[in-house]
């Protein structure tokens, strides 16, 4: 079996019970804050550094805007979070999986209790010829990595 780097274009995103396509995912990073400490009786003139709380970036998803698409997931999330529709759960676990050539997950990130923070519609340019991309930003409580 040959070892090779995986391409980053083959992935899937699942939020709650829904799986959907997107063109870009970013914000899959982990960080540990540093706690600096120096005891009053220490003979050394430096601080010790200890690991502190974990910190996670917001996850940003980008996808194309489609005419007449039944997959209006960003719009449904907007109504749920921003308009607080009755009976709707606005938090859910998000799973992002990097897939191999057999469409099997090789690396999986799980964002716990994610919810929609921001939705940004496409920018409009009369002289542009790019596709319309909408962006959604999610916050979450914890990010775990499974390989």
N, C-alpha and C positions, 0 to 999 in steps of 0.2 A: 504494500500500500504506500503510495507516494505522499509525502508531506508537502503541502503547498498552502500559501496564504489564501484565505477565502475572499471572494469579491464582496464588496459592501452593498451591492445593488439588489441582492436577493434576500428579502426579509419580509416579515409579516407583523402586523400590529393587531392585538385583540384588546378591546376595552369592555369589561363586563362580559356580556354574551355575544357581542358583535365583533366580527372581523372585517377590516376594511383596508383598502389600498391607500398608500400615500407615497409621495415622491422623496421625502426626506424626514429623518428623525434625528434630533440632536438633543444634547443635555444628558447623556448617559454617563455621568461622571460622579465619582465619590471623592469626598475630602474629609480629613480628620482635622479638627481644630487643634491648635497647640496650646497647652497650658504651661506657662513659665512660672517657676517657683524658686525662691531662695529663702531658706530658713534663717531666722535671726541669729542663730548660733553657728552657722556654717563658717568654716575657716577659708573656704574657697570664695573668690570674687567673681563668681558667675552663677547664672541661674540654671537649674535643671529643666529639661523639657519633657513633658508628659503628654500622652495622647488625651484629647478631650472629646467633645461631642462630635458626632458625625454630621456632615453637611452634604446636601444634595442639590444639584441644579434643577431648575424647572425643565420639563421635557417639552420640546417644540416639535410639532408635526406639521408638515406641509403637504398639500395635495392639490391636484387640479380641480377646477370648477367645471362641472358638466351640465349641459342643458338637459332639463327634464329628468335628471337622475333621481332614482328612488332612494339612493344612498345619501340622504341629507343629514348625516350624523352630526356634523358640526352644528347645524341648525337646531336639531333636537336637543343637543347638549346646551346650546345657548338658551333655549326656552326653559330648560330644567334648572339651570344654575342662576341665570340672571333674572328670570321672571318667577322663580320659585313656585312652579306649578305644583298643585296639591298631589300628594301621594307618590311623587317621583323621588327616587333615590339618586342623589347627584354625586355620590362618591362610588368609586369602583376600582378594582385592581386592573392595571394595564400591563400587558405582557408584550414585549418586543423580542422577536426571535430572529437571529441571523441563520439563514438556511443554507444547506449544502445542495449539491446538484440533484439529490434525490428528494428535495423539498422537506428534509428533516431538520429540526432545530439542532444547531451545533452550539450556539451560545444564546442564552435567554436572560433577559433583564426583566424583573418584575417590580413594578412601582405599586406600592401598597396604598390604598385609600386615595387614589388620584381623583382630582376634580378639575374642571375646566376653569382656568383663570382668565383667559383672554382669547378672543377670536378676532382675527384681522382679515378683512376681505382683500382682494387683489388691488393693486394699484392700476390705474388706467393711464395709458399713453397713446396719443393719436399716432405717433410715429413709430411705435413699437410693433414687433411681430411675435412676441413671446406668448406662451399660453397663460391663462389666468390661474394664479395660485392663491389658495386661501391658507391661512396659518392658524393653528390652535396651540395654545400654551397651557400645559397642565402642571399643577403643583401636586406633590405627593408627600407622604410621611416617611417613606423608607424605600430604598432601592436595593434589591438583592440581585446577585449575579449567579447563574447556574450554568455550568459548562458540561 
